[in-house]
Amino acid sequence: MNKKKMILTSLASVAILGAGLVTSQPTLVRAEEAPVASQSKAEKDYDAAVKKSEAAKKAYEEAKKKAEDAQKKYDEDQKKTEEKAENEKKAAADLNEATEVHQKAYVRYFEIQRAKDSKKYKNNRDKYNKDLAEADQKIKDTKTVLDEKQSKFYAVRAVVVPEAKELAVTKQKAEETKKGAEVAKEKYDKAAQEVEVAKKEVEAEEAELDKKVAELQNKVADLEKEIADVKKTVADLEKEVAKLEKDVEGFKESDGEYAKFYLEAAEKDLATKKAKLAEAKIKAATKKAELEPELEKAEAELENLLSTLDPEGKTQDELDKEAAEAELNKKVEALQNQVAELEEELSKLEDNLKDAETNNVEDYIKEGLEEAIATKQAELEKTQKELDAALNELGPDGDEEETPPPEAPAEQPKPEKPAEETPAPAPKPEKSADQQAEEDYARRSEEEYNRLTQQQPPKAEKPAPAPAPKPEQPAPAPKSR
């Protein structure tokens, strides 16, 4: 929801930089001691909306499953009823046909018996006996077929299917649960919309909060820098004064041709620098007294504002993404278990069918097993598709957040950092730079004095009456007179 850690790090960096420039202790904001984040009203409303949406989603999924189960039961019952009616109709037709053939076999048998004394058989008993035996065998054969057809007919009729009244109740339940699922879907959609509205409010609040944090962060940094700058000015002037004092002492001990002139210039420069130093110290003290209360107030406001931020520095989108991923992982696990169970059930059904074929069980049993296998196979394929979709949604490694691999190239700039780190030793030269600065200043001061002497030849050469002693040299001349 924020950049809390980044802000704390930035503040710490500012404080450390300030400590390197000034002697007073800067205010340090410690991440480990930061107050525990508290939720705003918008965040609480969002969490409540999410919980409500999750409950509505769960209710919808349950209602949807109920509706699917009720519809499935009705479809299965309807299918069983229709299949039984169709099978019974066919079995009845086969039975009627077998009965008719059997009756015809009896008719034929009785016809032969009645024709025993007819011309056809009277003088040919062998033919009579043969035809009668064939007719009798026909009766036996058709009786066998008739018995089979009767058994099949009664087996079909024995299949239990829902009564018409029961089927009507099942149909009504399917319709009611379907309507219930539609109502639950509407509630879920509404709850999901409320989540989006609440989320936008949180995002707006986050944006405003981030803006305030950035403003306070900049204010704190500016105040720290302003205080550090005036103190650095004092420190720099103190160094210059110390250097000039050394120069003055050096010129006092010097007996060079222009030592007196250099001494006067250095003392004048020293007096000027001391005046500037005194003025800078007053200004620094005034500035510190003016800015430190404002700095403390800004830091207190910033720390108070940071207390409302998420300790881990995660945005609401990141938190939502983690929750969605956890839910998706849970769904994947459930689907994987379901697929494993269906595969096991399917394997058992296939084994049962093999046993039935090996043991020559009745056809209707094998047909039932084949139908169960087809149903289970369809259910397995459907569940497998759902599992594949869920796995694709998770990504190759089961974690969408592992898309950062593209960020790997972003590590290429690292060579640039080492390149930048090479100047990093610059701070070390800066330490010796103070000493170097003193030497440079000494050279510059001498150059200034040299320029002064060159720029003031009239002045330098007015005391050039130093050469005036030359006219004094002729003074001994009068002695010769």
N, C-alpha and C positions, 0 to 999 in steps of 0.2 A: 504494500500500500504506500511505501515511501522509500526514501533514500537515507534512512536513519544512520546506517553504518557509515555510508559515504560521508555524511555530514559530520559525524563524530570524528572521523579520520581527518577531515579537512580542518576542523576546529583544533584538533590536536596538533596538526602541522603548523597552523598559524601560531599557536601558542609556543611551539618549539622554536620557530623562527624568531618570534618576539623575544624569547629567552636568550637567544644568541646575540641579540642586539642591545638589550637593556638589562639592567641589574635587578629590576623589580620582578616579582613572580607573576606571570600572566595567568588568567583564569583557565583551568583545564577541565574540559568536560570528559568524564570517564564513561565509556560505554557500559562497563560492567556494573557501574553504580547508577545507571539511568533508571528512572522510575518505570514500573511495570505499565505497559500500555493499557489504556482504558478505552472501551468502545464508545463511539459517538452514537447519537440517536439514529442517524442514517444507517450505521453499521448494524445496530441492533434490529432495526426494521428490516434490513436486508437479510440478516440471519433468520429472522422470524419468517420472512417470505420464502426463503429457501427451504426451511423445515416444512412449511405448509405445502410447498410445491412437491417436495419429496413424498410427503404423506399422500397427496393427491395422485402423484404418479403411481405409488404403490397400490392405492385403491383402484386406480384405472387398470393397472396390469392384472390385479386380482379379478376385477369385474370382466376384463377382456378374456382372461383364461376361463372363467366360469362360463361366459357366453360361448367360447370356442368348444369347451367340453360338452355343454348342453346341446350345441348344434351338432357336434360330432356324434353324440349319443343318439340324437334324433335321426341323423343320417344313417347311422349303423342299424338302428331299429327298423327304419323304413326300408333299408336295403335288405335286411334279413326277412322282413315280411314279404317284400316283393319277390325275393329269391325263393322263399318257401312256396309262395303261391305259384310261381312259374315252375318250380321243380315238381310240386304236387300235381299241377295240370299235366305236365309231361308224363309223370309216373302213372297218373290215372289213365291217360291215353294209352300208354304202353300196357297197362293192366287190362284195359278194355279190349285191346287188340289181342292180347294173349288169351283172354277169356273166350273171345270169339273163335280164335283158332282151336282152342281146346274143345269148345262146344261142337265145332264142325267135325273134329276128330270123332266125337261120340256119335254124331249124326251119321257119319260114314260107317262107323262100326255097326250101328243098328240097321243101317240100310243093307249091309252085307248079310247080317243075320236074317233079316226078313226075306232076302233073296236066296235063301238056302235051297228052297225047293223049286226055284225058277229054272228055266231052260239053261240059263248060263252056268249054274252050278250043279244042277241035278245029276248030270252025267259026268261031272268033272269036280270031284270032291277035293282033289289036291289043290286046284286053283282056289276053291272056296276057303280051304284051310289057310292057304298062303295069304289071300287077301284079308282074311279075318285077323290073322296074326300081325300083318302089317298095320291094319287099322288099330289093333290093340297097342302096338308099339308106338303108333302115332299119338294115341291117348296118353301114354306114359311120358313121351317126350314133351308134348305140349303141357302136361301137368307140371313137369319140372320147370319149364319156362314160366308157367303161370305162378308157381310158388315163388320163383325168384322175383317176378314183377310185383307180387303181393308184398313180399318182404321189403322190397325197395320202396313201395308205395307207403307202407306203414312206417318205415324208417323216416321217410320224408315228412310224413304227417306227425311223427313224434317229435320233430324238431320244435323246440320251444321258441316262440316269438311273441313280442308284445301284442296284447289284444288291441283292437281298434281304439277302445277307450283310453287304454294306457298310452298308446301312441299319440293320441290327441293331447294328453297331459304333457308328454315329453316335448311335443311341438310348441305348446303354449309356454313351457318353461324356457325353451330356446329363444323364443321371441321376447320374453320378459327380460332374460339376462342380456340379450342383445341391446335392448333399450337401456338397461342399467349401465352397460358398458359405454353407450353413447353419452349418457348423462355424466358418467365419471370422466370421460374424455373432455367434455366441455369444462368441467371443474378444473381438470389438470391444465388445460390450455389457458384458462383464466389465471390460475395460480402461477403458471410460467410467465405470463405477461406481467403480473405483479412483481415477479422476481426481476425482470428486465427493467421495470420502472425504478425499483428500489436500487438496483445495481447502478443505474445512471446517476441517481442521487448520491450514491457513495463515491462514484468516479468524479462527480462535480465537486464533492466535498474534498476528495483527495487532491484534485487539481488546485483548489483554493488553498489547501493546507500546504502543499508543496510550494506554492507561490509565496506564502507567508514565511515558510522555512527558508527559502532562497533569499528573500529580502532581509530577514534577520541574520542569516549567515553572512551575507555581503556587508551588512551594517557592522557586525562584530569584527569581521576581517578589516574593514576600513578603519574602524576606531583603533584596533590593535596596531595597525600600520601607522596611523597618525601619531599615536603616542610613541611608538618605536622610532619614528622619523625625528621627532623633536629631541628625543634622548640621544639618538645617534648624532644629531647636530652638535649637542653638548659634548659628547665623547670625542668627536672629531676636532672640535675647537680646543678641548683640553690637550689633545695630542699636539696640536699646532703650537699652543702656548708653551707646553713642555719643551718642544723642539726649539722654539725661539729663545727660551730661557737658557738652553744649552749654548745656542749661537751667541747670545749676549756674553755669557761667561767666557766663551772662546775668544770673542773679539776683545774682551778686556785684557786677556792674557796675551793677545797678539801685539807685535810691535811693527807690523807691516806699515807700508807707506800710507795706505788708506784705512788703516784699522780704526782710527778715530771716527772717520766718516761712516764706515760700516757699522760701528758700534751705535752711533747716533741713529742711523736708519733702522737698525735692529731693535733698539729700545723703543723707537717710535712705533714700529710695526707691532712690537710686543704689547705696548700700551693699547694700541688699537684692538688687537686680538683679545686682550683681557677684557676690554670694554664690551666687545662682541660676546665673549664668553659669559660675562655677567648678565648681559641682556638675554642671551640664549637660555641661561639657567632660570631666569625669572619667567621667560616665556614658556619653558618646559614645565616649570612648577605650576604655572597658571593653566597651561593646556591639560596637564595631568589632572589637576583639581576639577577642571571643567569636563573632561572626557571620561574619566574613570567611573563616575556615578552612572553616566549614560551607558558605558560599556557593561557595567554590572547589571544594569536593568535589561539591556538587550540580551545578555547571556541568560539571565533568569527567564526571560520570555521565551527564548529559544529552547531552553531545557524543558520548560513547562510544556511547550508545544510538542517537543520530541516525546514526551511521556504519553501522548495520545497516539503515537505511531506504533505499528507492528514491530515487536522486538527483532524479528528475523528480517525485516525489511522487504516483505513480499507484498506484491500488489494483489488486489482482489481477484484479478484475472488469474494470477498464478495459483492462488489458494483454490479458486474454482476448478482450475485445470487439474490440480492434485486430487481434489475430491472426485472429479469425474473419472480420472484415471483409476483411482482406487475402486470406484464402482464398476468400471469396465473390467478390471482385473478379477473382481468378484464374479461378474457375469461370465467371463471366460472360464473360470474354474468350474462354475456350476454346469456350463455347457459341455466342458470336457468330461466331467463325471457322467453327465447324461448320455453322451456319445458312447462312453465305455459300457454303461449299463445296457444300452440298446444293442450294441454289438454282441454282448454276452447273451442277451435274450434271443437275438436273431440266430446266433450259433446253435443254441439249444433247439430252436424250432427246426432248423435245417437237419440237425441230428435226428430229431423225432420223425421227420419226413423220410429220411433214409431208412430208419428202422421200420417204418410203416411199409415202405416199398419192399424191403427185404422180407418182411413177414406176410406180405400179400393181404394187408388189411383191406376192409371195404373201401370202395372208391370215395364215398362221401366223407370219410375221415381224412383221407389224403387231400381231398379238395379243400377241406376246412383248414388243414395245415398250410397248404399252398397260399390260401387267402390270407392267413395270419402272417405268413412270411412276407407277402407283398405289402401288407399294411405296415409291418414293422420296418421293412426296407425303406418305404416312403417316409416314415417318421424319422428314421436314421439320416436319410439324405437331407431332409428339411433341417434337422438339428445341426448337421455338419455344415450346412450353408450358413446358418446363424453363427456358428463358431468361427468359420473362416472370415465372415464379415467383421466380427468382433476383434479377431486377431489382426486383420488388416487395419482396423481403426487404431489399434494400439501401436502399430508400426513393427518393423522387423525385429527390434529388440524388446518389444513389449513396453516401450517408453517413448512417447512422442517427444519428450524433452531432450532426447539424445540426438535431435537434429543438429545440435551444435557442431557436429563434425565439420559443416561448412565453415565454422568459425576457426577451425584449425589454421586455415591460411592466414587468419587474423594474427596468428602468432608470428608471421613473417616480419611484422614490424619490430619484433623483439631484437633482431639484429640492429635496428635503428636505436633501440634503447641502450644497448651496450655502447653504440657509437656516441650516444648522448652521455652515457655514464663515464666515457673517457674524460669529457670536460668536468665530470663530477669531482675529480680530484682538485678542481679549481678552488674549492674551499680551502684546501691545504695551502695552495699558493697564496690565498687571501690572508692566511695567518702570517706568512712570511711577507706578504704584500705590505703589511703595516711597517715592517722594518724597511722594506724597499721604499715605501712611501716616504719614510723619514730621510732616506738617502736622497731620493728624488727631490724632496723639499729643500734639502741642504743645497743641492746643485742649483735648483731654481732660485733660491734666495740669493745665492752668490751671483747668478746670472742677472737677477734683478738689480743687485747692487752695482754690478758691472755696467748694466744699462744706465743706471742712475748716474754713475760717474761719467759715462759717455754723453748722457743727455745734459749734464750740467757742467760742461767744460768751463763755461765762464766762471761758475761758482768754484769748480775744482781748481780752475786756473787763477781765480782771484786769490785763493789761498796759495795759488802757484807763486805768489810772492815768495813761496818757499824758494823758488829760484831767485827771489829778491836778495837772498843772502849773497847772490853773485855780485850785485852792485856793492855789497859790503866788502867784497874781496878787494876792490880797489882801495878800500880804506887804508890798508897798509901802505899804499903808494905814497900818501902824504908823508909817511915816516921817512921814506927815501928822500923826500924833499928836505 
